Amino acid sequence: MEKLEAKDQERREYELAELHSLEEKFVSAQLWKTKYRAHAKLQYSRCGLTSTMEGTVLAMLWEHYIACDGSPDPTIPQEINTFMSLWREDRNKDIQLVVEKGQQVLNLIEKLQFFLLDTPPSEITDKEIVQYQETILELQNLLHQKYNEATEHLLKTASMYEDSDTGNMQAVIKDKNVTFCIWANLKKKVRFKNHVFCDTHHGFDLPKSLAVSNVAVRILHTHYDHVSPLWLQCQSVPKLEVLESKESTHHSKDNVEELEVEKKAAEEPNVPTEEEAHSDERKSAISFKEKYNSVTDINEKTEEATEKKSEILDIPSQVLSPQMQEETNEKEDEITDENIVDLQQFVPVGGVYHIDALQLPPQVKQVKNWNMVELLDSGLEAYRYPPEESDDTPYPPIQITLRLSDNVIYCEEPVIARWDPAGQQWRTDGISNITYETQKSITFEMGAFHTIALLQNVHLNMPYQAWELRPIGINEALLTVTTVFAEVQIQIKAPLTEVRAYHQMALVASAFAFGWSKWNLEAGQDQVVFKVGEHLKDDFVKDWSLYMFNGQRALKLKITETSEAFSKELEEDSEFHSTLYHMLKDFASKEAIDRVSTANFLFIDVVFQLLLATRVLTYS
């Protein structure tokens, strides 16, 4: 052992130096990301194609920033505020247009969340954290408000959507982010008190008192969660960079307190004023920032949250002020009320279901050649059930059936919870008679209309049964995690075949033309096929050839676009090459090669960026 100890000491300095050399790759990666973020943010705001950076820098995350679809930069207050103001003033309440616009809003929210999760604390200020969170909350609030306006607009013309069998109105509007199921009780007949929406298989069974009332029912399924506290929506793995000094945490708290300024505004019944909403949004953003900084100083006290009740159809309180109780010690972490869902243990999956009873607005009436409707200033109103003036007499429950999402795996029966706006928490009380049909549907009863989520145990798959991390290439690895319920495989790569192809296509684009090939679909996901032809004059390409590339090897194919079947057989008298450039060089003229070698680097970079932004090899 003494000899081994001595030998270890002798080589210790060398080994540490060698380790340090390898660890420089982490530093290089961090510098790459820092440089990339600064550049990409600039490019996003300008939507320009010129670049001062190397083309490879734009490979991995470009699509997060390069939308260039007219969307504002959500990190710039002037741009995002103008965007929101214009949409607030837009009087077009067509539900299809609102859903389409909602996609853009959700993208903006996702970008802000990405900025927060991807940016190290050293590169983001406390003011920016609060600003981004305020913007997220305002966008969520505006989106839900527009959903309500669109619902009201649709219900005013409910008679146009009468069901031939029942005489009542039913409509289903859906896209990948949201599903509206809307039913209007036009006939008010008891025998039609239950309904199943054909397209979604969601359904309900109403008490008799509602079946004869001027009521509409909406099941709004958002495939995302804008209800849970904001810190839960923006959860991320703790980063080493967050571990700063207590002094900096103290200063950041002071800065936040300076931002928390109460604004005075006249109160309106049930509807929070815009300034009140902004104030609550700021408190929410501050709460998130404190959660973000709690990794630094777990003993820092949390700021007190103000309880605010809000009508379900005005601006949801869960959007205005999702308050979070920060853990300062284990004792405070304990939840004493067994009906409150512990969000450290359970998490909503499959989105959120807003189940509302609504006052049916006045319907359009035809008077000669005119369509007339009574306009109300109250907007979309909730139908109170049970009534506010009700005594202790129990009212019959509402039965709800929800078809489970096909893209969610419920490893065990989900926990059903309702959102409590006053307490800002998910609760399990008030829900009874649950029937679960595995992976298909869930039926339950509740005493009032609530916003519902289906939750799973976060630690359901822990402890892991087995795991394996193995390399499958020089810059590729496969992580396999085996759990009680599933085996998850995560493939990690260096630049993809597609990105490498764009990179090399750009390098020779000054002398060679490229085009679509129908055989690209047949080549498999690990390689791409495209047409290439030398092109030195301003006319049509006369001689196309097919090439296949997998990032590591390029080859010329024998087949043509008119061949009967796909084949990987090589062109006669051709060889393999590790790069597309050298493959083309075998058949290129000297003039073409000279042009490639003298091409301007900015031209090459612009071509690469354009190919990467359009993804022509993937989407063709």
N, C-alpha and C positions, 0 to 999 in steps of 0.2 A: 504493500500500500504506500510506503514512503517513496519508493521509486516511481509509482504511478502519480503520486502527488507532485513530485518534483518535475516529472515529465509534463504534467498538466500545466504547471506554472511556467515552464519554458515556452510552451506554445500558446499560452493564454493571450499574450499581446497580439500575436499574429492572427489567432482565430477571431478575436474581437475586432481587429481591423478589417478582416475579411467579411465578418458579419455586418460591420458598419457600411462597407462598400455595397453589400446587397441591400441594406436598409435604405440606401439613397434612392432606391426605386420608389419608396413611399413618398419621399420628399418630392421627387420628380412628378409623381402622380398628383400630389397636392398642388404643385406649381402649375401643372397642366390644367387642372380644374379651375384654379383661381384665374389664370389667364383666359381660359375658355369662358368662364362666367362673365367676366368683364366684356369680352369681345361679343359673345352671343347676345348679351343684354343690349349692347349698342346696335347690333345687327337687327335685333327684334324690333327696336324702336324705329330704326330707319328703314327696315326692310330692303336694305341694299344688297348688292351682289359683290361689290369689291371688298377685298379683305387685305389686312396687313399681317395675317397669320398664315401659318402653314396649313395646307389643305387637310392633313390628317387630324388637325385639332378639331375639325368640325364633324367628325365621323359619328360619334356615339350618341350625343344628346341633342343634335341639331333640331330635330322636329319639335322639341319642347318650346323652341323660341322662334322658329322661322315661319310661323303660320302665314304672315303677310296676307291675311284675308280681310283686312279692314278692321280687325279687332284692335282695341286700344291696348297700350302697355299697362297692365294692371298695377305695376309698381310706380307709375307716375300719376299722382293725385289729379292733376288737371285733366289728363286723358280719360281716366276711369270715371271721374265725376261727371264729365261731359257726356260720356256714354250712358251713364245711369240716368242723368237728367233728361236726355233725349228719349229714352225708353219710357220713363215715367209720363212724359207728355204725349207719347204716342197713343192715339185713341183707338187704334186698330186692335180689337179684342178677339179676333178670330182665333179659335183654340189651336188650330193647326200651326198658324204663324207663331203663336206664343210658344208652342212646344219646340218649334225650329229655333227660335231665338234663345230658348232655354239652353239648347245645346252649346251655343256660344258663351252664355253666362257660366255654364258648368266648366267649360274649358278655361275661362278666366280664373275661376276659383281654383281649379286644379293647378294652374300655373303658379298662383300665389302660394299654394300649399307646397308645391315643388321648390319654390324659392326658399321657403322657410325650412324645409327639411334638408335641402341640398347645400345651403350656405353655412359654412362654419361660423360660430359665434364671433370670431375675430373679424369677420367680414360683413357683419350685419349689426346695425345699431339698435339700441332699445327703441328709439323712435320709429325705425323702419318696421320692427316686429309689431308694435302697436298699430302702425298704419296699415300693414298688410292684413292683420286680423280684423281691424275695423272694416276694411274693404270687403273681406270675405263675408262678414256678417251682413253688411249692407246689400251685397249681391244676393245672398240667400234670402234676405227679407224681400227684396224687390222681386225676385223670381216667384216666391210664394204669393206675393200680392198680385202679380200678373196671372198666376194660376186661378186665383179667386175671381178676378175680373173676367177672365175667359169663361169660367164656369157660369157666372151670372149671365153673361151675354148668351151662352148656349141655352140656359134655362128659360130665357125670355122667349125663345122660339121653340120650346119643348114640344108644342103641338105638331111641329113639322116632322118630328121623329117618332110619331105614334107607332106603337107596335100593333100589328093587325089583329093579334089574338086578344090582347088585354086592353088596348086603347091607351095604355100608359106609354111614357117615353123611356127609351133606353138608348144609350150611346156608349161606345167604347172607342177611345182615341189613345193610341200608344205608339211609342218608339222605344229605342234601346234604353232610354233614361227614365221614362215615366209612363204610367198607364192611368188613364182616367176611365172610371166606370161610373156613369151617371144615370140615375133613374128618377123619373118625376111622376108623382102620383096624380095623374090627370083625371081619372075616373072615380077615385076614392071609393073603391069597393073592397070589402073585407076579404073576399076570396082571392084577391090579388096582393095579399100582404107579404108574399115571399117572391123572390126573384133570383135567377142565376144568370149572370152575364155569359153569353155563349162563347165569346172569344177568349175569355180569361178563366171562366169557371169559378170566379168569385161570386158569392151570393149572400143573401140575408133573409131573415124571417122577422117581420116587424110585429110588435104588439098591436092589438086591434085598434087601440086609440089612435095610433099613427096611420093605420091603413085607411082611415077615413078622414085624414087631415090634409091640409094644403102643404105637403112636405115633399122634399126631394132627398135622395140619399146619394152621397158621393163616396166612392172608395178610390182614393188617390194614392196609388202605389208609386212612391219614388224609389228607384232602384239604388239610390244613394241615401246617406243619413245626414240630414241637416238639422236633426233634432237633438241628438246627444250632445253633451257638453263639448265645446270646441276643442279642448285639449285631447279628447278621445278621438275626434275626427283627424287630428294632426299628429297622432302618435308616431314616434320614430324610435329607432334604436339609439340609446344614449351614445353621444360621441365623446371621444377623449378631449376634444378641443373645448368642450363645455366646462371642463373642470378648471375654472378660473379662480381668482382669489375672492375671499369674502368681501374685501374692500370694494372690488368692482361691482359685486352684487349689490352692495349697499348703495353705491352711487346710482346704479341703474334703477333701483327702487325709488330714489329721490327724483330721478328724471321722470318716472312714470307718474309720481304724485303731482308733479307740476302739470302734467297733461290732463289730470282728472279735474276738470272745471265744470261745475254744475251750471247748466243753462236754464233760464226761467222761461216758461211757456204756459200759455193758457191751457187748462185741462179741458178735454172734450170727453163726453161719456164713452167709455169702452174703447175708444181709439186713441192710442198714444200719439202725441204730436210728433212731427218729424224731428224736432230738437230733442225731445225725450228719447226717441228711438236712438238718435245719434249718441246721446249720453250713455244709454245702456250698452250700446255697441262698444263704446270706448271702454266701459268697465269690463265687458267680456274680453276685449283684446288685452286689457291689462291683466286679467285673470290668467289668460293663456300665457302671457309673458312671464308671469310669476311661476307658473307651472314649468315653463322652459328653464327658468333660472333655479328651480328648486333642486336640480341635480347638483348645482354648485353649493347651495347652503340649505340643507334639508331642515334645519331648525328655524329658518326664517318664518315669522308669523305671516299668516295670510290676511289679506284685507277682507273686511266684512262684506258679505253680499246682501244686497237689498232685494227683498221679495217683491215681485211685481206680478199681479194677475192680469191676464189679457184674454180677451174673447178669442175663441178658437179660430174665427174667420177674419179677425182684424189682422194684426201682425203677430204671429206666434211668439209667445214669450221665450220659447226655446231658441228662437232665432235671434230675438232682441238681446236677451241676456242669459246665455247658457252659463250658469255659475258653476264653479268647480270647487269642491272642498279639497284643499291641499293637505297631504299627509305631513304632519309635523312630528308625530311619533306614533308608535304602534297602537297606543291606546286610542288616539283620535281616529285611527284608521278603522276601528271596529264599528260596524253598523249595528245599532241596537234594534232598529225596527226591522223585523224579519221580512216585511213586505217590500222594502227598498232593495233594488237590485244593486249589487256590488259590481261596479264597472271595472274593477280590477280583476274580477273573477269571470264575469260574463260580458259578452260583446254582441251587439245586434248584427245579424247576418241576413242577407237577402233584401235589404232596404227597409223602408218604413211605410206603414199603411195608415194614411189619414182617413179615418172613417167618420163622416160628418152627416148630420141631419140638417137640412137647409130649408129656409122659408122659400116656398115656390113663388117667384116674382110674378107680377101681372103678365098675362100672355098677350101675344100679338093678336089683334082682331082685324078682320078684313071688313072694311066699310067701303062698299063699291069698289073702286080701283085703288083704294088706299090701304096700306098696312099701318095700323095704329097700335101703339103700346104706351101704357102709363109708365112714366119715368120716375123712379124713386131715388132720393139722394142718399139713402141709407147704405147702398151697396149690397153685397151679398151678406145675408144675415143667417145666423145659426138658428135652428129650431130647437127650443129648449125641451129636453127630455131627460129625466122627469121635469115637469114644470117647476119654476122657481118657487111658486106659491104653494107647492105641494106640502102636505103635512107628513106625518110619519108613516102614512099608508104606503106599503111597498107597491111599486109599479113593476109590471112584467118586464123581464129582461129582453134585450135584443140578441138574436142569434146570428152569428157571422160565420161564414165559411170562406176560407182563403185557400186558393190553389197555390201550392208551393212552387217557387221558381225552379225551373229546370237546371239553371246554372249554379245552384247551391246544393252542396251535399250536407244533409243534416245527419251527423253521425249518431245522434240519439234524439229523442223527442225534445223539440225546442221549448224553452221557457217563454211563455207569452207574458208580455209586460205592457202596461199602458203608461203614457207619458203624463206626469203630474206637473203642469205649468207653474203652479204656486211653489212647489218644493224643488222644481228643476231636477227631477229624478225619474227614473223608470220604476214603476211599482207593479207588484203582482196581484194585489187585492182588487176586488171588483170584477174579477174574471173567474168564471166557474164552468162546470160541465164541459170539460175539454175532451174532445175526441180527436185522436191523431191517427191518420192513415199514412203509414211510413212512406216518405218521399213523395207523397201525392197531395194531401190536403190536411187542413186542421180546422176543426169546428169548435166554437166556444160561445158562451153567453156573457154579456156584460150589462150592467145596470144603466149605463149611459153611453153616449157616443164618445169614443176616445181615439187618440193616435196610438197605434199598436206597433210593436216590434217583436220579432222572434229572435231569441238570444241563445247562444251556445256557450258552453264552458270554454274559456280561453285555454285552459290547461288539459282539455279533453284528450289530446294525443300525447300527453306527457306522463311518465317518462318515455322517451323514445325507446323502441325495441332494439333498433340497430341503426348505424349510420356508416357511410363510406364516402370518402372523397378520393377520386382517382383521376389522374391526367388522361386525356384522350387525344392529345396533340401538344405541340410546343407551347401554344397559348390557349389551350382549352382544357376544361376539367368538368367532371360530372359529380355533383353532390347528390347522394341518395339517402333519404331519411325514411326509415321504416317505423311506422307507428302502429298502434292497436287497430286503427280503422283504415289506414291507407299507406301506400308507398308513394312518396313524393320525390320526383327527380328534377333537379335544377341544373341546366347546362350553362356553363360559363364560358364565354368566348372572348377572344381578341377580336379585331375588326372582322365583320362577317364577309363571306364571299362576295355578297352584293357590294359592300363598301369598297373592297379591294378592286372589284371590277370597275366601279366608277372612277376610282383613283387612277387606274391604269388606262382606262378609256380617255380620261382627261389629258393624260400625258401625250397621247398620240393624236388628239382630236384636231390638230392643225393640219394633218395630212391624210387622215382616214375618216371615212363616213361610217356611221353605225346605224343599225336598224333592227326592227322587231322581227323575231322569228316565232313561228307557231310551235316550234319544237321546244321552246323554253319551258312550257308546261310539262313536257315529258321528261325533262332532264333530272327532276328531283330537286329538293330544296337545298342541297349542298353544292349545286353547280348551276351555272347559267349558260344559255345559248343565245347568240345574237349574230346578226349579219354584219360583215365588215367588208369595205371596199376602199381601195386607194382612190383618193379624190383630190386632185390638184388643180382642176379647172372648174369654173363656175357653170356646170351643166349637170345633167342627171348622171347618177352612178350607173355605170354599164355592167360592171363585173362584181357581183356580190359573192362572197364565200361565207360559210358557216363556221363559227369558232365556239368552242366550249371552254369554260374557265371555272375553276373551283377555288381560286385564291392562292393555290400552291402550284398549279400546273395548267398550262394553256395548250390546246391542240386544235388542229384544223380537221373538221369533219368531212367525210366523203359524201354524205347525203346533201340534198338541196331542199329548198322549200316545197318542191313538187314531188319529193320522194313519197312512197306509199307508207312507210313506217319509219319510226325513229331508230337510229343506230349510232353507236359510239365508235364505229369503225373509222380509222384515220384515213385522211386523204393520202393517196399514193405518193411516195417520195417525200413524205413529211415526217417530222419528229416531234417529240415532246419538248416543251420549254417551261421554265419556272415562271416566266413573265409573259404577259401579252405582247409587250414591246418586242421581245426577242422572237416570239412566234411570228409576228407580222414582218419582222426584219428579213426572215427567210425568203419572203415573196415580194418584198417592197423594192421600189426603185431607189437609186441613190438620192434623187431629188426629194423624195418623200422623207427619207431618213434625215436629210439635211434640214428640212423644214421642221421636223420634230425637235431636233437638237437646238434650234434657234428660237423656238416658240417662247413668248413672254410668259413669265411665271404668273402674272396676274390673270392672263387669259386662261391658263391651265387651272388656276384656283377657281375662277368663276365657273368654268365648265363642270368641275367637280362638285361645287356647291349646288349648281342647278340640277345635276343628275341626282344628287343626294336628296334634294328637296322634293323632286317629282317622283322618285323611286320607280323609274320606268321598268326596271327588271323584275321587281316584285309584283307590280300591278299591271302586268301584261302577259 
